[in-house]
Amino acid sequence: MSITASMVKELRERTGAGMMECKKALVETGGDLDAAAEALRKAGAAKADKKASRVAADGRVVIKANGSKAVITEVNSETDFVAKDENFVAFAEAVATAIAASGKTDIGSLADQDIGDGRTVETARTELIQKVGENISVRRAEIVENDGPIGAYTHGARIGAVVALDGGDESLARDIAMHVAAISPMCIDETGVPAEMLDREKRIFSEQAQESGKPAEIVEKMVNGKVAKFLKEITLVGQPFVKDDKQTVGQLLKSSGAKVVSFTRFEVGEGIEKKEENFADEVMKQIEEARKDD
């Protein structure tokens, strides 16, 4: 059976695979579109398995906010180039929508969730890996629900923040989310600082102050002063507001009769150790892998 251009085109639209891969699959299956699509899916799954060990530390953060609910998720690729690809962007958006629809944030459970076009998240991910040639992963997701205002902010596609307030309005919540994205506080206030961290800092400050040789009461004041400064630096309410550093976030909230219920901040690749490689060596490595896949 002769393989026509229209058959190749239809198979490409169904699977997202490359033109030569589609033609090869059609030839091997005697022009059977369903069998060719299944063969490409299997090939895509095999490629996904081979690429699974490769570090995906780039990508994008997507936020979907609607009324009293917001979804924030991080989807990773290996390079910034693929992170900007329209197919990757569409996949990341579809994943966020699927999370909002299902209420699932467990990545394993999310794999079988429909993304709205008849495919599951895992099927779409596998097909995308086949298309772009990089490891793709859905790293994490969180759903924020609140009876009060919810604000969301993204800096480009690499940093995103969601803030839930008690009191205030959505405009204030968005401003606080912008601050969280920009300054990255550790917690809302000092009650959220881990005790072991605070003890460690106090010990360090005490040792530094004692080296000054000053009287014990002065040393105590020095330590207390440094601890207070440390807490202001790491807590949301203690930090100078990013849009007006003449007031702290705490002062801004108080003047608006509002409190922060929660905040969530995702930054692409944070906590992932990305292996530094020579660019030329990496290109040759990818060429060799492409040859093995053919």
matplotlib code that plots the C-alpha trace (Angstrom):
import matplotlib.pyplot as plt

x = [0.0, 1.3, 1.7, 0.3, 1.1, -2.4, -1.9, 1.4, -0.3, -3.2, -0.8, 1.3, -1.8, -2.9, 0.5, 2.6, 5.5, 7.9, 7.2, 9.8, 8.8, 5.1, 6.0, 8.2, 5.4, 2.9, 5.2, 5.8, 2.1, 1.0, -0.8, -2.9, -3.3, -4.4, -1.6, 0.9, -0.3, 0.0, 3.5, 4.5, 3.0, 5.1, 8.2, 7.4, 7.1, 10.4, 12.1, 10.5, 11.9, 15.4, 15.2, 13.8, 17.2, 18.1, 17.8, 14.9, 15.6, 14.1, 10.5, 7.7, 5.3, 1.6, -1.1, -4.8, -6.9, -10.6, -12.5, -11.9, -9.5, -6.1, -3.8, 0.0, 2.1, 5.7, 6.3, 10.0, 12.0, 15.7, 16.3, 14.9, 14.5, 11.9, 10.3, 9.4, 8.1, 4.4, 3.8, 5.4, 3.5, 0.2, 1.0, 1.9, -1.4, -3.4, -1.8, -2.8, -6.3, -6.5, -5.3, -8.0, -10.7, -9.6, -8.5, -5.5, -2.0, -0.3, 1.8, 1.4, -2.4, -2.5, -0.9, -4.2, -6.2, -7.7, -6.4, -9.5, -8.6, -9.1, -5.4, -4.2, -1.5, 1.0, 0.1, 0.5, 3.8, 5.1, 4.1, 5.7, 9.0, 8.9, 8.3, 10.8, 13.5, 13.9, 12.8, 9.6, 8.2, 5.4, 7.3, 4.8, 1.4, -0.6, -4.2, -5.1, -8.7, -9.9, -13.1, -11.4, -9.3, -6.8, -4.0, -1.7, 1.4, 3.9, 7.3, 7.8, 7.1, 9.9, 8.5, 4.9, 3.2, -0.3, -1.4, -4.6, -5.9, -8.3, -9.6, -8.4, -9.2, -7.8, -5.7, -3.9, -3.6, -1.9, 0.5, 1.5, 1.9, 4.2, 6.2, 6.4, 7.6, 10.3, 11.6, 10.9, 10.1, 10.5, 7.3, 4.5, 5.8, 8.2, 5.8, 6.6, 10.4, 11.7, 12.9, 16.2, 16.9, 16.3, 18.4, 21.3, 21.2, 21.1, 24.1, 26.1, 25.1, 26.1, 29.5, 30.1, 29.0, 31.1, 34.2, 33.8, 34.8, 31.9, 29.9, 27.3, 24.3, 25.6, 26.2, 22.6, 21.3, 23.6, 22.2, 18.6, 19.1, 20.6, 17.8, 15.2, 16.9, 17.2, 13.4, 12.5, 14.6, 13.1, 9.4, 6.9, 5.4, 8.8, 10.1, 10.0, 7.2, 8.6, 6.5, 7.0, 10.0, 9.0, 6.6, 6.8, 4.3, 3.0, 2.2, 0.6, -1.6, -2.6, -3.6, -5.8, -7.3, -6.0, -3.9, -2.1, -3.6, -1.1, 1.4, 2.9, 5.9, 7.3, 10.5, 11.5, 14.3, 14.8, 16.3, 17.2, 20.9, 21.6, 24.8, 27.0, 28.3, 30.4, 28.0, 29.8, 30.0, 26.3, 25.4, 27.4, 25.8, 22.3, 23.3, 24.6, 21.4, 19.3, 21.2, 20.5, 16.8, 16.6]
y = [0.0, 3.4, 5.9, 9.3, 12.7, 13.0, 9.8, 11.1, 14.4, 12.7, 10.5, 13.5, 15.4, 12.4, 11.6, 14.7, 12.6, 13.7, 13.3, 10.7, 8.7, 8.8, 7.6, 4.8, 3.7, 3.7, 1.7, -0.9, -1.3, -1.4, 2.0, 1.1, 4.4, 2.9, 0.4, 3.1, 5.4, 2.5, 1.8, 5.4, 5.5, 2.5, 4.1, 7.3, 5.5, 3.7, 7.1, 8.6, 5.7, 6.3, 10.0, 9.7, 9.8, 13.1, 16.1, 18.4, 21.6, 24.2, 24.7, 26.9, 27.7, 27.9, 29.4, 29.0, 31.2, 31.4, 33.0, 31.1, 28.6, 28.7, 26.0, 26.4, 23.8, 23.4, 21.5, 20.8, 20.5, 20.1, 23.4, 26.9, 26.5, 23.7, 25.6, 28.3, 25.8, 26.3, 22.5, 22.5, 25.7, 24.1, 20.9, 22.9, 24.9, 21.7, 20.1, 23.0, 22.9, 19.1, 19.7, 22.3, 20.0, 16.9, 18.4, 16.1, 17.3, 13.9, 13.6, 9.8, 10.0, 12.9, 10.8, 9.1, 12.4, 13.5, 16.8, 17.5, 16.1, 12.4, 11.9, 11.4, 13.6, 10.7, 10.0, 13.7, 13.9, 10.8, 12.2, 15.6, 13.9, 12.1, 15.4, 17.7, 15.1, 16.1, 14.7, 16.3, 16.0, 17.4, 18.1, 19.5, 21.1, 22.8, 23.9, 26.9, 27.4, 30.3, 32.0, 35.4, 37.0, 35.0, 36.8, 35.3, 36.6, 35.2, 36.7, 35.6, 31.9, 31.0, 32.2, 32.1, 32.9, 32.5, 34.3, 33.8, 36.6, 37.0, 40.5, 43.0, 42.4, 40.7, 43.7, 43.6, 39.8, 40.2, 42.8, 40.5, 37.7, 40.0, 40.6, 36.8, 36.1, 38.8, 38.5, 34.8, 35.0, 31.8, 32.0, 34.4, 35.4, 34.2, 31.5, 29.7, 29.7, 26.2, 26.1, 24.4, 27.2, 29.9, 28.1, 27.8, 31.4, 32.5, 30.3, 31.8, 35.4, 34.7, 33.3, 36.3, 38.8, 37.1, 37.6, 41.3, 41.0, 43.2, 42.7, 39.9, 42.4, 44.1, 40.7, 39.8, 43.0, 42.4, 38.9, 40.0, 42.8, 40.4, 37.8, 40.5, 41.6, 38.0, 37.4, 40.6, 39.4, 36.0, 36.6, 38.0, 40.5, 41.7, 42.5, 45.9, 45.9, 45.5, 48.3, 50.7, 50.0, 52.7, 50.2, 46.5, 44.0, 43.6, 47.4, 47.3, 44.4, 46.1, 49.3, 47.2, 45.2, 42.0, 38.9, 36.4, 33.0, 31.2, 31.8, 29.4, 30.2, 28.0, 28.8, 26.7, 24.2, 25.3, 22.4, 20.5, 20.0, 20.6, 19.0, 21.5, 20.2, 21.4, 22.7, 21.0, 17.7, 18.0, 18.6, 15.6, 13.5, 14.4, 13.6, 10.2, 9.5, 10.6, 8.1, 5.3, 6.2, 5.9]
z = [0.0, -0.9, 1.9, 1.0, 2.4, 3.8, 5.8, 7.2, 8.1, 9.9, 11.9, 12.9, 14.1, 16.1, 17.7, 17.5, 16.2, 13.5, 9.8, 9.1, 12.2, 11.1, 7.5, 8.9, 11.2, 8.4, 6.2, 8.9, 9.6, 6.0, 6.2, 9.2, 11.0, 14.3, 14.4, 13.4, 16.2, 18.7, 17.5, 17.9, 21.4, 22.4, 20.8, 22.7, 26.0, 25.3, 24.6, 27.8, 29.8, 28.4, 29.1, 32.6, 34.3, 32.6, 34.9, 34.0, 35.9, 33.6, 32.6, 33.8, 36.7, 35.8, 38.0, 37.4, 39.8, 39.9, 42.7, 45.9, 44.4, 42.8, 41.4, 41.1, 39.4, 38.1, 34.9, 34.0, 30.8, 30.4, 28.6, 28.4, 24.7, 25.2, 28.1, 25.6, 22.9, 22.2, 22.6, 26.1, 27.1, 26.0, 28.0, 31.1, 30.9, 30.3, 33.4, 35.5, 34.2, 34.9, 38.5, 39.0, 37.5, 39.5, 42.7, 42.6, 43.5, 43.9, 40.7, 40.6, 40.8, 38.3, 35.6, 34.7, 34.7, 31.4, 30.0, 28.0, 24.6, 25.3, 26.5, 30.0, 31.5, 31.1, 27.5, 26.6, 28.5, 26.7, 23.3, 24.1, 25.1, 21.7, 19.9, 21.7, 22.5, 26.2, 29.5, 30.6, 34.1, 36.2, 39.4, 41.9, 42.4, 45.1, 45.4, 47.5, 48.6, 50.8, 51.8, 51.6, 48.8, 46.8, 44.9, 42.3, 40.6, 38.1, 37.2, 33.6, 33.8, 36.2, 39.5, 40.8, 44.1, 45.5, 48.6, 50.6, 52.9, 55.7, 55.1, 52.4, 48.8, 45.7, 44.7, 48.1, 47.8, 44.4, 45.8, 48.6, 46.1, 44.0, 47.2, 47.9, 44.4, 44.5, 48.0, 48.9, 52.6, 54.6, 56.5, 57.5, 60.9, 63.6, 64.8, 61.5, 62.0, 63.0, 66.6, 65.6, 63.1, 65.6, 68.2, 65.7, 64.8, 68.5, 69.2, 66.3, 67.3, 70.9, 70.0, 67.7, 70.4, 73.2, 71.1, 71.5, 75.1, 76.2, 79.5, 79.6, 79.6, 76.5, 74.8, 75.5, 73.9, 70.9, 70.5, 70.9, 68.3, 65.8, 66.3, 65.8, 62.6, 61.4, 61.9, 60.0, 57.1, 56.7, 57.7, 55.4, 57.8, 58.9, 55.4, 53.8, 51.2, 47.7, 46.3, 49.2, 51.4, 53.9, 55.4, 56.2, 54.8, 58.3, 58.5, 55.1, 56.2, 59.5, 57.7, 55.5, 58.3, 56.7, 57.7, 55.5, 55.8, 53.6, 50.8, 48.3, 46.1, 43.3, 41.5, 38.5, 39.3, 43.0, 44.9, 41.7, 41.3, 37.6, 36.2, 34.5, 31.2, 28.3, 25.6, 22.7, 24.6, 25.4, 21.7, 20.6, 23.4, 22.1, 18.5, 19.6, 21.5, 18.5, 16.3, 18.8, 18.8, 15.0]

ax = plt.figure().add_subplot(projection="3d")
ax.plot(x, y, z, "-o")
ax.set_aspect("equal")
plt.show()
